[in-house]
Amino acid sequence: MPPSLLIYDGGTVCDDSITMAAAHLICKDMGLDGAITWLSRAENSSDLVWPTNVQEGLRISLGDVQCEGWEREWKQCSYSTSPDNCKHREDVFLSCFGKMLGKRHCTLRNGVRVSFLYR
């Protein structure tokens, strides 16, 4: 799966504190086998060709995603729903592997859906 913009509650996800542990859990919670990588425009601008107006039209709704490695589901990780120091150049793009069998989202502990936005 090519890198896809990660969406939380209709907004983007900031890369602050995110790790491969979190990326794996997000992919697994969406019914895939795991993560290949995660990218952000801040560090990998040449790897991401994405129309910026899509991101600019969304708010940044999740940040500071921290998974320690013991979690079995993404909703067990800590995160902030009011990131105050993020810009869209820090939006997370996630690339997973495995077959997506109908499930295109997962739900966090507060009932909010997380999904991918494909080009």
DSSP file (Angstrom, degrees, kcal/mol; ACC not computed):
  #  RESIDUE AA STRUCTURE BP1 BP2  ACC     N-H-->O    O-->H-N    N-H-->O    O-->H-N    TCO  KAPPA ALPHA  PHI   PSI    X-CA   Y-CA   Z-CA
    1    1 A M              0   0    0      0, 0.0    35,-0.1     0, 0.0     3,-0.1   0.000 360.0 360.0 360.0 128.9    0.0    0.0    0.0
    2    2 A P        -     0   0    0      0, 0.0    94,-0.3     0, 0.0    92,-0.1  -0.295 360.0 -72.9 -68.3 159.7    1.5    3.4   -0.9
    3    3 A P        -     0   0    0      0, 0.0     2,-0.4     0, 0.0    92,-0.2  -0.324  58.8-167.1 -55.6 128.1    1.8    6.0    1.8
    4    4 A S  E     -A   94   0A   0     90,-2.3    90,-2.8    -3,-0.1     2,-0.2  -0.929  27.9-101.9-122.1 144.1   -1.6    7.3    2.7
    5    5 A L  E     -AB  93 117A   0    112,-1.4   112,-2.5    -2,-0.4     2,-0.4  -0.462  37.1-130.4 -65.6 127.4   -2.6   10.3    4.7
    6    6 A L  E     - B   0 116A   0     86,-2.6     7,-0.9    -2,-0.2     2,-0.4  -0.696  24.3-161.6 -84.8 128.3   -3.6    9.2    8.2
    7    7 A I  E     -CB  12 115A   0    108,-3.2   108,-2.5    -2,-0.4     2,-0.4  -0.927  11.6-175.7-117.1 132.8   -7.0   10.8    9.2
    8    8 A Y  E >  S-CB  11 114A   0      3,-3.2     3,-2.3    -2,-0.4   106,-0.2  -0.990  75.0 -21.0-127.3 121.4   -8.3   11.1   12.8
    9    9 A D  T 3  S-     0   0    0    104,-2.1     3,-0.1    -2,-0.4   105,-0.1   0.857 127.9 -50.0  50.8  41.7  -11.8   12.5   13.5
   10   10 A G  T 3  S+     0   0    0      1,-0.3    49,-0.3   103,-0.2    -1,-0.3   0.498 125.8  85.7  79.1   3.4  -11.8   14.2   10.1
   11   11 A G  E <  S-C    8   0A   0     -3,-2.3    -3,-3.2    47,-0.2    -1,-0.3  -0.727  80.2 -90.9-127.6 178.0   -8.4   15.8   10.6
   12   12 A T  E     -Cd   7  60A   0     47,-2.4    49,-1.9    -5,-0.2    50,-1.2  -0.374  31.6-120.0 -89.3 169.1   -4.8   14.9   10.1
   13   13 A V  E     - d   0  62A   0     -7,-0.9    79,-2.5    79,-0.3    50,-0.2  -0.943  22.8-133.9-113.5 127.0   -2.3   13.3   12.5
   14   14 A C  B     -G   91   0B   0     48,-3.3    51,-0.4    -2,-0.5    77,-0.2  -0.504  10.9-132.7 -80.2 146.7    0.8   15.1   13.5
   15   15 A D    >   +     0   0    0     75,-1.8     3,-1.5    -2,-0.2     2,-0.1   0.507  61.0 130.0 -79.8  -3.5    4.2   13.2   13.5
   16   16 A D  T 3  S-     0   0    0      1,-0.3    49,-0.8    74,-0.1    48,-0.4  -0.333  87.5 -10.2 -56.3 122.4    5.3   14.4   17.0
   17   17 A S  T 3  S+     0   0    0      1,-0.2    50,-0.3    47,-0.2    -1,-0.3   0.303  94.9 142.8  74.3  -5.4    6.3   11.4   19.1
   18   18 A I    <   -     0   0    0     -3,-1.5     2,-0.2    48,-0.1    -1,-0.2  -0.371  25.7-177.9 -69.4 146.9    5.0    8.8   16.6
   19   19 A T     >  -     0   0    0     46,-0.1     4,-2.1     1,-0.0     3,-0.2  -0.799  45.1 -96.8-133.5 173.6    7.1    5.6   16.2
   20   20 A M  H  > S+     0   0    0     -2,-0.2     4,-2.8     1,-0.2     5,-0.2   0.821 121.9  63.1 -63.3 -30.2    7.1    2.5   14.2
   21   21 A A  H  > S+     0   0    0      2,-0.2     4,-1.9     1,-0.2    -1,-0.2   0.932 106.7  43.1 -59.4 -44.5    5.4    0.8   17.2
   22   22 A A  H  > S+     0   0    0     45,-0.2     4,-2.6     2,-0.2    -2,-0.2   0.917 112.2  53.7 -66.1 -43.5    2.5    3.1   16.8
   23   23 A A  H  X S+     0   0    0     -4,-2.1     4,-2.3     1,-0.2    -2,-0.2   0.916 108.8  49.2 -58.5 -44.7    2.5    2.7   13.0
   24   24 A H  H  X S+     0   0    0     -4,-2.8     4,-2.7     1,-0.2    -1,-0.2   0.926 111.9  48.5 -60.3 -45.7    2.3   -1.2   13.3
   25   25 A L  H  X S+     0   0    0     -4,-1.9     4,-2.7    -5,-0.2    49,-0.4   0.894 110.2  50.9 -64.4 -40.1   -0.6   -0.9   15.8
   26   26 A I  H  X S+     0   0    0     -4,-2.6     4,-1.2     2,-0.2    -1,-0.2   0.950 113.0  45.6 -61.9 -48.9   -2.5    1.4   13.6
   27   27 A C  H  <>S+     0   0    0     -4,-2.3     5,-2.4     1,-0.2     3,-0.5   0.924 114.4  48.3 -60.5 -44.9   -2.1   -0.8   10.5
   28   28 A K  H ><5S+     0   0    0     -4,-2.7     3,-1.9     1,-0.2    -1,-0.2   0.899 107.9  54.1 -64.0 -40.8   -3.0   -3.9   12.6
   29   29 A D  H 3<5S+     0   0    0     -4,-2.7    -1,-0.2     1,-0.3    -2,-0.2   0.747 104.9  56.2 -65.7 -21.6   -6.1   -2.3   14.1
   30   30 A M  T 3<5S-     0   0    0     -4,-1.2    -1,-0.3    -3,-0.5    -2,-0.2   0.285 127.9 -99.2 -91.9  10.7   -7.2   -1.5   10.5
   31   31 A G  T < 5S+     0   0    0     -3,-1.9    70,-0.4     1,-0.3    -3,-0.2   0.593  85.1 120.9  88.0  11.5   -7.0   -5.2    9.6
   32   32 A L  S   <S-     0   0    0     -5,-2.4    -1,-0.3    -6,-0.2    66,-0.2  -0.496  71.9-112.2-100.8 174.8   -3.6   -5.2    7.9
   33   33 A D  S    S-     0   0    0     64,-2.0     2,-0.3     1,-0.3    65,-0.2   0.793  73.5 -66.0 -80.2 -28.6   -0.5   -7.2    8.8
   34   34 A G  E     -E   97   0A   0     63,-1.2    63,-2.5    -7,-0.1     2,-0.3  -0.975  59.4 -58.7 164.6-173.6    1.7   -4.2    9.9
   35   35 A A  E     -E   96   0A   0     -2,-0.3    61,-0.3    61,-0.3     3,-0.1  -0.762  19.5-169.7-101.1 142.5    3.5   -1.1    8.8
   36   36 A I  E    S-     0   0A   0     59,-3.5     2,-0.3     1,-0.4    60,-0.2   0.845  74.0 -41.6 -86.3 -48.9    6.2   -0.8    6.2
   37   37 A T  E     -E   95   0A   0     58,-1.5    58,-2.7   -14,-0.1    -1,-0.4  -0.975  46.8-131.5-165.3 168.3    7.0    2.8    7.2
   38   38 A W  E     -E   94   0A   0     -2,-0.3     2,-0.3    56,-0.2    56,-0.2  -0.985  25.9-173.3-129.8 147.3    5.5    6.1    8.2
   39   39 A L  E     -E   93   0A   0     54,-3.1    54,-3.0    -2,-0.4     2,-0.3  -0.896  12.7-160.8-133.4 159.6    6.5    9.4    6.6
   40   40 A S  E >>  -E   92   0A   0     -2,-0.3     4,-2.3    52,-0.2     3,-0.7  -0.981  30.6-122.9-137.3 153.6    5.9   13.1    7.1
   41   41 A R  H 3> S+     0   0    0     50,-0.6     4,-0.6    -2,-0.3    49,-0.2   0.808 107.8  67.3 -63.5 -28.3    6.4   15.9    4.6
   42   42 A A  H 34 S+     0   0    0     47,-2.3    -1,-0.2     1,-0.2     3,-0.2   0.878 116.9  21.6 -60.6 -39.0    8.8   17.6    7.1
   43   43 A E  H <4 S+     0   0    0     -3,-0.7    -2,-0.2    46,-0.2    -1,-0.2   0.678 135.3  32.9-103.8 -20.6   11.4   14.8    6.8
   44   44 A N  H >X  +     0   0    0     -4,-2.3     3,-1.6     1,-0.1     4,-0.8  -0.225  63.9 147.3-133.2  44.5   10.6   13.2    3.5
   45   45 A S  G >< S+     0   0    0     -4,-0.6     3,-0.6     1,-0.3    -1,-0.1   0.814  74.5  53.4 -57.1 -33.8    9.3   15.9    1.2
   46   46 A S  G 34 S+     0   0    0      1,-0.2    -1,-0.3    -3,-0.1    -2,-0.1   0.738 105.6  55.0 -75.4 -19.6   10.7   14.4   -1.9
   47   47 A D  G <4 S+     0   0    0     -3,-1.6     2,-0.6     1,-0.1    -1,-0.2   0.636  99.6  69.2 -84.7 -14.4    9.0   11.1   -1.2
   48   48 A L    <<  +     0   0    0     -4,-0.8     2,-0.7    -3,-0.6    -1,-0.1  -0.910  51.7 179.5-115.7 115.8    5.5   12.5   -0.9
   49   49 A V        +     0   0    0     -2,-0.6    -3,-0.1     2,-0.0    -4,-0.0  -0.907  30.3 143.3-110.4 102.0    3.7   13.9   -3.9
   50   50 A W        -     0   0    0     -2,-0.7     2,-0.5    69,-0.0    -2,-0.1  -1.000  58.5-105.6-143.4 133.9    0.4   15.0   -2.4
   51   51 A P    >>  -     0   0    0      0, 0.0     3,-1.7     0, 0.0     4,-0.8  -0.485  27.5-151.7 -65.9 115.6   -1.8   18.0   -3.2
   52   52 A T  H 3> S+     0   0    0     -2,-0.5     4,-2.8     1,-0.3     5,-0.2   0.780  89.0  70.7 -61.2 -27.5   -1.3   20.3   -0.2
   53   53 A N  H 3> S+     0   0    0      1,-0.2     4,-1.1     2,-0.2    -1,-0.3   0.795  92.1  59.6 -63.6 -24.4   -4.7   21.8   -0.6
   54   54 A V  H <4 S+     0   0    0     -3,-1.7     3,-0.3     2,-0.2    -1,-0.2   0.955 111.8  38.7 -64.1 -49.2   -6.2   18.5    0.7
   55   55 A Q  H >< S+     0   0    0     -4,-0.8     3,-2.3     1,-0.2    -2,-0.2   0.911 110.8  57.9 -68.3 -42.7   -4.3   18.8    3.9
   56   56 A E  H 3< S+     0   0    0     -4,-2.8    -1,-0.2     1,-0.3    -2,-0.2   0.771 100.3  59.8 -62.0 -24.0   -4.7   22.6    4.3
   57   57 A G  T 3< S+     0   0    0     -4,-1.1     2,-0.3    -3,-0.3    -1,-0.3   0.504 100.8  69.0 -79.9  -3.6   -8.5   22.0    4.2
   58   58 A L  S <  S-     0   0    0     -3,-2.3     2,-0.2    -4,-0.1   -47,-0.2  -0.818  79.9-124.9-113.9 153.0   -8.3   19.8    7.3
   59   59 A R        -     0   0    0    -49,-0.3   -47,-2.4    -2,-0.3     2,-0.8  -0.542  30.3-110.2 -85.2 162.1   -7.5   20.6   10.9
   60   60 A I  E     +d   12   0A   0    -49,-0.2   -47,-0.2    -2,-0.2    26,-0.1  -0.861  45.1 169.8 -92.3 112.6   -4.8   18.8   12.7
   61   61 A S  E     +     0   0A   0    -49,-1.9     2,-0.3    -2,-0.8   -48,-0.2   0.481  51.7  39.1-111.6  -3.3   -6.7   16.7   15.2
   62   62 A L  E     +d   13   0A   0    -50,-1.2   -48,-3.3    20,-0.1     2,-0.3  -0.994  58.7 146.7-148.6 141.3   -4.3   14.3   16.7
   63   63 A G  E     +H   80   0C   0     17,-2.3    17,-3.1    -2,-0.3     3,-0.2  -0.932  47.5  52.0-157.2 179.8   -0.7   14.4   17.9
   64   64 A D  E     -     0   0C   0    -48,-0.4     2,-0.6    -2,-0.3   -47,-0.2   0.862  62.9-178.5  51.0  42.7    1.9   13.2   20.5
   65   65 A V  E     -     0   0C   0    -49,-0.8     2,-0.5   -51,-0.4    14,-0.2  -0.627   3.2-178.1 -74.1 117.8    1.0    9.6   19.7
   66   66 A Q  E     +H   78   0C   0     12,-3.1    12,-2.3    -2,-0.6     2,-0.4  -0.966  13.0 176.3-127.7 118.6    3.2    7.5   22.0
   67   67 A C        -     0   0    0     -2,-0.5   -45,-0.2   -50,-0.3   -46,-0.2  -0.976  16.0-160.7-118.0 132.8    3.3    3.7   22.1
   68   68 A E        -     0   0    0     -2,-0.4    -1,-0.1   -47,-0.1     9,-0.0   0.696  47.1-105.7 -86.2 -20.9    5.7    2.0   24.4
   69   69 A G  S    S+     0   0    0    -48,-0.0    -2,-0.0   -47,-0.0    -1,-0.0   0.175 104.5  84.5 115.4 -18.0    5.7   -1.4   22.6
   70   70 A W        +     0   0    0      2,-0.0    -3,-0.0     0, 0.0     0, 0.0   0.635  64.2 110.0 -88.4 -15.6    3.6   -3.4   25.1
   71   71 A E        -     0   0    0      1,-0.1     3,-0.1     3,-0.0    -4,-0.0  -0.278  49.9-164.8 -67.2 144.5    0.2   -2.3   23.7
   72   72 A R  S    S+     0   0    0      1,-0.2     2,-0.3   -47,-0.0    -1,-0.1   0.621  78.3  30.8 -99.3 -19.2   -1.9   -4.8   21.8
   73   73 A E  S >  S-     0   0    0      1,-0.1     3,-1.7   -45,-0.0     4,-0.3  -0.971  79.9-120.1-137.8 153.0   -4.2   -2.1   20.3
   74   74 A W  G >  S+     0   0    0    -49,-0.4     3,-2.0    -2,-0.3   -48,-0.1   0.822 108.1  68.4 -62.2 -31.8   -3.6    1.5   19.2
   75   75 A K  G 3  S+     0   0    0      1,-0.3    -1,-0.3    32,-0.2    34,-0.2   0.625  90.7  63.9 -66.9  -9.5   -6.2    2.8   21.6
   76   76 A Q  G <  S+     0   0    0     -3,-1.7    -1,-0.3     2,-0.1    -2,-0.2   0.588  87.2  89.6 -85.8 -11.3   -3.9    1.7   24.5
   77   77 A C  S <  S-     0   0    0     -3,-2.0     2,-0.3    -4,-0.3   -10,-0.2  -0.365  83.4-111.9 -77.9 162.9   -1.3    4.3   23.4
   78   78 A S  E     +H   66   0C   0    -12,-2.3   -12,-3.1    -2,-0.1     2,-0.3  -0.710  44.8 156.6 -95.2 152.7   -1.3    7.8   24.7
   79   79 A Y  E     -     0   0C   0     -2,-0.3     2,-0.4   -14,-0.2   -15,-0.2  -0.975  36.3-117.5-164.1 166.2   -2.1   10.8   22.4
   80   80 A S  E     -H   63   0C   0    -17,-3.1   -17,-2.3    -2,-0.3   -15,-0.1  -0.954   6.8-163.6-116.9 133.0   -3.3   14.3   22.4
   81   81 A T  S    S+     0   0    0     -2,-0.4    -1,-0.1     1,-0.2   -17,-0.1   0.320  89.8  52.6 -95.1   8.1   -6.5   15.4   20.7
   82   82 A S  S    S-     0   0    0    -19,-0.1    -1,-0.2     0, 0.0     2,-0.2  -0.428  71.8-178.5-137.8  64.4   -5.4   19.1   20.8
   83   83 A P        -     0   0    0      0, 0.0     3,-0.2     0, 0.0   -23,-0.1  -0.460   1.7-178.2 -65.5 129.6   -1.9   19.3   19.3
   84   84 A D  S    S+     0   0    0     -2,-0.2   -21,-0.0     1,-0.1   -24,-0.0   0.471  70.0  50.7-110.9  -3.0   -0.8   22.9   19.6
   85   85 A N  S    S+     0   0    0      2,-0.0     2,-0.3   -69,-0.0    -1,-0.1   0.006  84.4 108.8-125.6  30.6    2.6   22.9   17.9
   86   86 A C        -     0   0    0     -3,-0.2     2,-0.3   -26,-0.1   -26,-0.1  -0.809  41.6-167.4-114.2 150.6    2.0   21.1   14.6
   87   87 A K    >   -     0   0    0     -2,-0.3     3,-2.3     1,-0.0     4,-0.1  -0.855  41.1-104.2-123.3 162.1    1.9   22.2   11.0
   88   88 A H  G >  S+     0   0    0     -2,-0.3     3,-1.8     1,-0.3   -47,-0.3   0.721 115.7  72.2 -63.9 -19.5    0.6   20.3    8.0
   89   89 A R  G 3  S+     0   0    0      1,-0.3   -47,-2.3   -48,-0.1    -1,-0.3   0.659  95.9  55.3 -67.3 -11.6    4.2   19.6    6.9
   90   90 A E  G <  S+     0   0    0     -3,-2.3   -75,-1.8   -49,-0.2    -1,-0.3   0.280  78.5 132.2-100.8   8.4    4.2   17.2    9.9
   91   91 A D  B <   -G   14   0B   0     -3,-1.8   -50,-0.6   -77,-0.2     2,-0.4  -0.319  59.7-115.7 -62.0 143.7    1.2   15.2    8.9
   92   92 A V  E     - E   0  40A   0    -79,-2.5   -86,-2.6   -86,-0.2     2,-0.5  -0.678  25.2-169.0 -87.3 131.2    1.6   11.4    9.0
   93   93 A F  E     -AE   5  39A   0    -54,-3.0   -54,-3.1    -2,-0.4     2,-0.4  -0.987  14.6-159.8-114.4 128.3    1.5    9.3    5.9
   94   94 A L  E     -AE   4  38A   0    -90,-2.8   -90,-2.3    -2,-0.5     2,-0.5  -0.907  12.2-163.8-118.2 135.6    1.4    5.6    6.7
   95   95 A S  E     - E   0  37A   0    -58,-2.7   -59,-3.5    -2,-0.4   -58,-1.5  -0.974  17.6-179.1-118.7 119.5    2.3    2.6    4.5
   96   96 A C  E     - E   0  35A   0     -2,-0.5     2,-0.3   -61,-0.3   -61,-0.3  -0.638  15.6-140.1-111.5 168.4    1.0   -0.8    5.6
   97   97 A F  E     + E   0  34A   0    -63,-2.5   -64,-2.0    -2,-0.2   -63,-1.2  -0.926  55.4  55.7-128.3 158.6    1.3   -4.3    4.2
   98   98 A G  S    S-     0   0    0     -2,-0.3     2,-0.4   -66,-0.2   -66,-0.1  -0.339  90.4 -56.6 107.5 166.6   -1.2   -7.1    4.0
   99   99 A K        -     0   0    0     -2,-0.1     2,-0.9   -68,-0.1    -2,-0.1  -0.665  42.5-136.5 -85.1 132.9   -4.6   -7.3    2.4
  100  100 A M        -     0   0    0     -2,-0.4     2,-1.2     1,-0.1   -68,-0.1  -0.795  19.4-163.5 -87.2 109.3   -7.2   -4.9    3.5
  101  101 A L        -     0   0    0     -2,-0.9     3,-0.1   -70,-0.4    -1,-0.1  -0.544  61.7 -62.5 -98.8  68.9  -10.3   -7.1    3.9
  102  102 A G  S    S+     0   0    0     -2,-1.2     2,-0.6     1,-0.2    -1,-0.1   0.067 107.0 111.8  84.2 -27.3  -13.1   -4.5    4.0
  103  103 A K        +     0   0    0      1,-0.1    -1,-0.2   -73,-0.1    -2,-0.1  -0.720  30.4 164.2 -85.8 120.2  -12.0   -2.8    7.2
  104  104 A R        +     0   0    0     -2,-0.6    12,-0.7    -3,-0.1     2,-0.3   0.161  60.4  31.0-121.0  16.1  -10.8    0.7    6.4
  105  105 A H  E     -F  115   0A   0     10,-0.2     2,-0.3   -76,-0.1    10,-0.2  -0.978  58.1-148.1-159.2 166.7  -10.8    2.2    9.9
  106  106 A C  E     -F  114   0A   0      8,-1.8     8,-2.6    -2,-0.3     2,-0.5  -0.924  22.0-126.0-135.2 165.2  -10.3    1.5   13.5
  107  107 A T  E     -F  113   0A   0     -2,-0.3     6,-0.2     6,-0.2   -32,-0.2  -0.949  16.9-143.7-119.5 129.9  -11.9    3.1   16.5
  108  108 A L    >   -     0   0    0      4,-2.5     3,-2.5    -2,-0.5   -33,-0.1  -0.279  39.8 -88.5 -83.1 174.2  -10.1    4.6   19.5
  109  109 A R  T 3  S+     0   0    0      1,-0.3    -1,-0.1   -34,-0.2   -34,-0.0   0.719 126.6  56.0 -59.6 -23.2  -11.2    4.5   23.1
  110  110 A N  T 3  S-     0   0    0      2,-0.1    -1,-0.3   -35,-0.0     3,-0.1   0.337 119.7-107.2 -91.9   8.5  -13.2    7.6   22.8
  111  111 A G  S <  S+     0   0    0     -3,-2.5     2,-0.3     1,-0.3    -2,-0.1   0.476  74.2 138.2  85.2   2.4  -15.2    6.2   19.9
  112  112 A V        -     0   0    0      1,-0.1    -4,-2.5    -5,-0.0    -1,-0.3  -0.636  50.3-124.6 -85.7 138.7  -13.6    8.3   17.2
  113  113 A R  E     - F   0 107A   0     -2,-0.3  -104,-2.1    -6,-0.2     2,-0.4  -0.532  16.1-158.5 -83.0 146.9  -12.6    6.6   13.9
  114  114 A V  E     +BF   8 106A   0     -8,-2.6    -8,-1.8  -106,-0.2     2,-0.3  -0.983  25.7 156.6-120.4 135.8   -9.2    6.6   12.4
  115  115 A S  E     -BF   7 105A   0   -108,-2.5  -108,-3.2    -2,-0.4     2,-0.3  -0.874  38.4-100.1-148.6 178.6   -8.8    6.0    8.7
  116  116 A F  E     -B    6   0A   0    -12,-0.7     2,-0.6    -2,-0.3  -110,-0.2  -0.828  19.2-148.2-104.9 146.1   -6.7    6.4    5.6
  117  117 A L  E     -B    5   0A   0   -112,-2.5  -112,-1.4    -2,-0.3     2,-0.2  -0.973  21.9-156.6-111.3 116.2   -7.2    9.0    2.9
  118  118 A Y              0   0    0     -2,-0.6  -114,-0.1  -114,-0.2    -2,-0.0  -0.591 360.0 360.0 -91.8 152.7   -6.0    7.7   -0.4
  119  119 A R              0   0    0     -2,-0.2    -1,-0.1   -69,-0.0  -115,-0.0   0.461 360.0 360.0 -73.1 360.0   -4.9    9.7   -3.4
